[in-house]
Amino acid sequence: MASTYTPLGVELQATGENAGTWGTKTNTNLQLIEQIAGGFIAKAPFTQALFKSGSIANELFINSILSAPETQIVNTIGSLFNVALAPVDLFLGSGIGDAALKGRAIKEFTAMFSTLEQSFILAGKALRGGESIIDPHHMFGVQDGMRGRGRYAMKFENEMSNPFIASINLLGSVARLPSRFLIAGDELIKNVAFRSHVTGEFYEQAYRQGLKGDVMKDYIAEKTSRVFDIVEKHKFSADKKNKDILEAYLRGIDFAQDKTFTSQIGCSGITGLGGGKLTNDVATIMKHPVMKPIAPFVTTPVNIGKSVIRRTGVSIPGQPKMNATLGRILAEHNDRLFSPDMATRMRANGESITGGLLIGSFVTLAVAADNPEAPIALVGGGTTFNTCLLYTSPSPRDKRQSRMPSSA
């Protein structure tokens, strides 16, 4: 059978044909393919310019949305509130007599304050550099796996030799201020969550090993410093004896992502917590180039919604297998409820207990809106405080001429 040719001239050789000249003809085909590709490469500058313009427009669009101070405040306070609830979840979700987990919950809460200074330091570095330090792969604005200078649309090389490029880069730095503040706020809250979780984990280990007093303090300080060095100094040894350090680091990062609503949807996550079919489908849709302008604003609402679902229902302290919440429809919540790690199980179990207390408080405040004597109430426009003013002089609205008690 004779050879055939494609419309572009590539020779398709038949089986057994051109045995003596097969190599030459193959080289000819490869050269032809190279020339064809060269034609497309020659047109690449225009295509690159088109994509670059779209990326710049997208960068300006995203930062314009984030420019409102209210957006920054709500994002930071919302995440901080969720992080603060984590020790409460563990305390309420664990068994009544579980001193190890009760003590860990208390230790996590106090660690939020004892490690706050270093959290602020790293947040400042993130603001100046425009990149997350603790979790660079999940920071706001990372798309298509790009990090560093390459992830910025308004950032060009050779700015020292070209004043125009330097001006564009300066403009880009100013335009990106909203996202940089968002990254800094995220860095602060993630560090608080991360350091709290790691400190609590090693406290639990020390407690179960029977360590007390200064011995326990030294154990916790030595272990936590090695974990924190991974974040601050990028210092870590892959030796097997450091396995517990690496595992504590990974669990801490996963915890920080979950509590700041930045867990990547549609994947297993660092510690193997998977998503369900719906979550995976949403993640697939958001990877489409058309969704690029809104993709950064999807992850957080989805994670917030999942958090609310996990907190809706009924559970019994110390009994995660009896957890009856809406969260059971979520694959990752079931993974946590049946996790081999006891703290993970009990914390997941406690989320609905904390959620029930919050919902009960809100309902009580809402009902109080109809009570004029209530000192505080939740109404449509927000929380209202009733203030009682003591006055003794006559009021034109009061039929009584004096508020003083009678002497009779």
C-alpha positions, 0 to 999 in steps of 0.5 A: 500500500502506497504512502498517503499525505496529510493536507499539510504534507506530512507523509503517512507511511504504510506498514512495511513500506520504505524499509531502507529510507524510513529514517530519512522520511521520518526526519523529513516529516519532523522538519516539516512539523517544526516548520508548521509549528514555527508559523504559529510561533511567529504569531505568538507575540500577538496571542501573548499580548492578548492574554496579557491584556486579559490578565491585567484587566482581571487583576484590576477587576479583582482588586477593585472589588477588594478595595472596600475596607468592609470587605477586608474587615469582614474577611478577617473578622469572620475567619478569626471568629471561626478560628476562635471557635475551634478550641470550643468545638474540641472542648464541647465535643470531647468526652466529659472525663477526657482530661487530655482533650479538655486540656488541649482545647485550653492550651490551643486557646491560650496559644493563640495569644502567646504566639500572636507576636510572631503571627503579626511579624509574618503578616507584615512580611506577607504584606510587604512581599505580596505573598503568603509565607505559611501557605503560598499554594493556597493564597488569594490570587494563585492561579494556574500554579503560578507564584512569585513575579510570574503570577502578577499580570502588571509585572514586567522584567527589565524595569531598571533599563526601561522607565516605562516598564518601571512605571507600569510595575509601580502602577501594578504594585499600587493596584494590588494593594487590596489583594496584598492586604487580604493576603496579609490578613489571611497570613495573620489568621492562618498563623494563629490557627496553625500555631494554636493547633500545633501547640495543642497537638504536642500538649496532648502528646506530652500529657498522654506520655505522663510528662508534667511541669518543666519537662512538659514545657520543654517538650512542647517548646522543642517540638513546636519550634521545629515545626515553626522553623518549617514555616519561618526558615524553610528548614526541615530534615527528611530523616525518618526521626522527624516524621512526627514533625512533618505530620504535625506541620501538615495537620496544622496547615490543613487545619488553618486552611479549613478554619480560614475557609481557604481549603481547596475544593475538589481535591483530597487536601494535605491530610487526605480529606476528600470532597464529594461529587458536588464539590468536585463538579464545582471545582471542575467548572471553576477551572475553566478559563471563562470562570477565571474572574470569579474563581477567587470568590467561589472557594470562600463562600463554598467553604463557609456554606459547608461550615454552616452545614457542619454546625447544623444538627445534634450531637453528643459529647464524646460520641462522634459516631452518633453525630446527627447533623446536616454535615453528614452529607459532606464526605470530608465531615464524615472523614473527620468524624471517623478519623484515626486522630481522636482530636479530629473526631471530637472537634468535628463532633463538637462543631454542631454543639457550638453551632447549636449554642450560637443558633440558640443565642441568636433565636433568643436575641431575635425573640427579645426584639418584641420585648421593650424591657430587654437590655439587648435584642437582635432586630433587622437592622442589627443588635440594639441596646436599650439604655435606661436614663435616670432623671429627676427633673420634670419631663414635658412628656410626663404627667408627673412633675417629679421622678423623685419618690414621695416621702409618704 
